[in-house]
Amino acid sequence: MKSPTLKQFLYVLRLTPRLHDDKAWTTADQAAIKGHIEHLRAATDHGKLILAGRTLEPGDRTFGLVVFHAPDEADARAFMNSDPAIVGKIMTAELHPYQVAFRGV
């Protein structure tokens, strides 16, 4: 369960332009995606992640969102920057403070 002192943040993920073409993906890119999924799964298991997902649009239009808890912006930025998709330079990310106002099922 989250601590009341935790804040909410989100980061927006976008594919690097070279990966807008599905045929451009390398084995290293696929490994970075696998690591990205494991990173988010571990955050879910530790109660840090609120939600994560992506739009179902072509590569040049698609983007992902990761909404999560962190004690402060420095920790939030460290979490975002440790995402294997960022480390592997297959996605770029932009961090925002966030607050969930409504939550459905």
Backbone torsions as a table, in degrees:
resi	resn	phi	psi	omega
1	MET	NA	143.3	-176.2
2	LYS	-75.2	147.5	177.0
3	SER	-77.2	145.8	179.5
4	PRO	-65.2	-15.6	-179.7
5	THR	-84.8	-7.1	-179.6
6	LEU	-77.1	145.5	176.4
7	LYS	-106.3	169.1	178.1
8	GLN	-109.9	143.4	178.5
9	PHE	-139.0	162.2	169.7
10	LEU	-139.1	150.8	168.2
11	TYR	-125.8	142.6	179.8
12	VAL	-100.3	126.9	-179.8
13	LEU	-106.9	138.2	174.6
14	ARG	-133.9	138.9	176.6
15	LEU	-64.1	144.1	171.4
16	THR	-66.0	146.7	-174.1
17	PRO	-54.1	-33.7	-178.4
18	ARG	-63.6	-20.3	-178.5
19	LEU	-96.0	8.1	175.3
20	HIS	-66.5	-23.5	176.0
21	ASP	-93.8	117.7	-178.4
22	ASP	-56.3	-26.2	-178.1
23	LYS	-79.7	-8.5	-176.6
24	ALA	-85.9	-9.5	-175.6
25	TRP	-68.2	131.6	178.8
26	THR	-100.7	173.1	175.2
27	THR	-60.7	-39.5	178.4
28	ALA	-64.9	-37.8	177.2
29	ASP	-63.5	-43.9	178.5
30	GLN	-62.9	-38.7	178.0
31	ALA	-65.1	-37.9	177.8
32	ALA	-64.3	-38.5	177.2
33	ILE	-65.1	-42.8	177.9
34	LYS	-59.6	-44.0	177.3
35	GLY	-64.0	-38.3	177.4
36	HIS	-59.3	-46.5	179.6
37	ILE	-64.6	-42.2	178.0
38	GLU	-63.9	-40.0	177.8
39	HIS	-58.6	-46.8	-179.0
40	LEU	-71.8	-35.3	177.4
41	ARG	-64.2	-43.6	178.7
42	ALA	-63.1	-40.1	177.8
43	ALA	-64.2	-36.3	176.5
44	THR	-65.0	-47.1	-179.3
45	ASP	-60.7	-29.3	-179.1
46	HIS	-94.7	7.2	176.8
47	GLY	75.7	13.4	-178.6
48	LYS	-85.3	-36.5	-174.2
49	LEU	-84.4	134.5	173.8
50	ILE	-94.2	-48.9	175.3
51	LEU	-163.5	158.0	175.3
52	ALA	-151.3	146.1	177.9
53	GLY	-179.4	-178.1	-179.1
54	ARG	-142.3	161.7	174.7
55	THR	-78.6	158.1	-178.6
56	LEU	-107.4	65.1	-178.4
57	GLU	-126.0	169.2	176.9
58	PRO	-57.9	158.3	-175.0
59	GLY	-51.5	-36.1	-178.5
60	ASP	-76.2	-12.9	-179.5
61	ARG	-113.6	-19.5	-174.0
62	THR	-72.1	153.0	173.1
63	PHE	-151.9	158.9	178.3
64	GLY	-118.1	158.5	176.4
65	LEU	-127.9	138.5	173.6
66	VAL	-127.7	116.6	179.2
67	VAL	-110.9	129.2	-171.5
68	PHE	-153.9	168.6	177.0
69	HIS	-97.3	143.8	173.1
70	ALA	-155.9	151.8	-179.5
71	PRO	-69.5	-28.2	-178.3
72	ASP	-161.8	175.6	-176.7
73	GLU	-65.1	-36.2	179.9
74	ALA	-61.8	-43.7	178.2
75	ASP	-66.8	-40.1	178.8
76	ALA	-62.0	-43.9	179.8
77	ARG	-65.5	-39.1	178.3
78	ALA	-63.8	-42.1	177.6
79	PHE	-61.1	-48.0	179.7
80	MET	-60.6	-47.9	-176.0
81	ASN	-70.3	-15.5	177.0
82	SER	-89.3	-3.9	177.9
83	ASP	-63.4	124.8	-178.9
84	PRO	-56.5	-24.7	176.1
85	ALA	-68.7	-31.0	177.1
86	ILE	-80.4	-47.3	179.2
87	VAL	-57.3	-42.2	-179.2
88	GLY	-79.3	-0.7	177.7
89	LYS	58.4	31.9	174.8
90	ILE	-96.5	-14.5	176.4
91	MET	-137.8	155.6	169.5
92	THR	-108.2	158.2	-178.6
93	ALA	-140.3	148.4	177.6
94	GLU	-129.8	125.9	-176.5
95	LEU	-92.3	141.2	177.6
96	HIS	-139.7	138.8	167.3
97	PRO	-65.9	149.4	-172.0
98	TYR	-149.5	158.0	172.6
99	GLN	-145.4	120.0	176.2
100	VAL	-69.4	125.4	179.5
101	ALA	-97.7	-37.3	178.9
102	PHE	-136.3	143.6	177.2
103	ARG	-133.5	123.7	177.6
104	GLY	-91.9	-163.9	-178.2
105	VAL	-72.4	NA	NA
